Amino acid sequence: MRRKVLVAGIAALALAGGGIGVGVAASGGDDGDTRATGPGADRARAAALAHIPGGAATAVERDSEDGATWEVEVRRPDGTSVDVRLDDRFAVVAVEADGEDRDGERGD
């Protein structure tokens, strides 16, 4: 009986550790090239959309530019896109024309 409990405990720890690894891999670390998910990303999306009324969030990433923690790409009602950068408290620190718009290319 003790052995079963020990094996179950070890298996649970292994699964939890694997889940953490998958979460870090999905977020892409600090490179900002991979979409972020989870409660923090949801809060960042909501904060950015509150700042750009009528906009639609097309991507959320971790960020480190301009003192930001989050970057949310928002498509404005007129079709242009901006990057809304937010700090760790989800306050807006910068709003810039999306890099794809600056280059004349449209992503997605």
N, C-alpha and C positions, 0 to 999 in steps of 0.2 A: 504494500500500500504506500509506504513512504517513497519507494522508488518511482511509482507512478506520479506522485505529486511532484517529485524532483524533476522528472522528465518533462512533465507538463509545464513547470515553471521555466525550465531552460528553453523549451520550445516557444513559450510566450515571449521571453526576452529576445530570442532570435528573431521572431516575427516583428516585434516592436523596433528592433534595431534596423531590420530590413526596411520597414516602413519609413523610418527617419531618413535612411539613405535614398529611398525613392523620392521623398519629398524634397530633399536637397537637390537631387538630380533634376527633378521637374522644374525647380525654380531657377536652375542654371547658375546658381551661385551669384557672384557679383558682376558677371559679364554683361547683364542686361539684354542678352540676345534671346532669352527664352521667356515665354509667358509665365507670369506668376499666378498662382491660384491660392485659395484659402481665405480665411476671414480678413487678414490684412489687405489682401488684394481687393476684396469686396469693399472694404472701407475706403480704400484709395479710389476705386471706381466711383463710389457714391460722392466723395468729396470733389472729385474732378467734374462730375456731371452737375453738381450744385453750383460750380463756378462757371460752367458753360451751359446756360439754359438751352434746352432743346437739342443738345448734342447727344451723340451716341458713342460710347466707349468701344473702341475696336481692339485695344490691347492694353494690358497692364504688365509692367516689368519692374524689377528692382533697378534702382538707379543710384548713382553717386555724383552726378554733375550738379553744380550750383548749390551744393549743400542739401541735395534731395536724397530721399530714401526710396521714393516711388516715382515712376513715370507712367502716365496714363495717356494713351493716344486717343484723342477725341475728334470725331468728325462733326463739324458744325453743321447747322441746318443748311448753310449755303454750299456745302460740299467740300469746303476746305478742311484740312486737318491741322490740329495743333497738338503739341506735347505739353501736358500739364504736369509739372514736377511738384511733388509734395514732400514735406519733411516727415520725420518719424511720428509726428502728431497729426498728420494728414492736413496740415496747413499748406496752402499754395506758396511756393517759393519762386516759381517762374512759369510763364506760358510762352512757348515759342512756336513758330511755324514748324510743322513736322518736317523732318529731314527729307522725307520722300517728296514732299511738296516743293521744298527748296531746290531739289535736283530736277524737278520737272517730271518725276516718275510717280506713279501711283502703285502702292503695294497691294497685297492680297490677291 
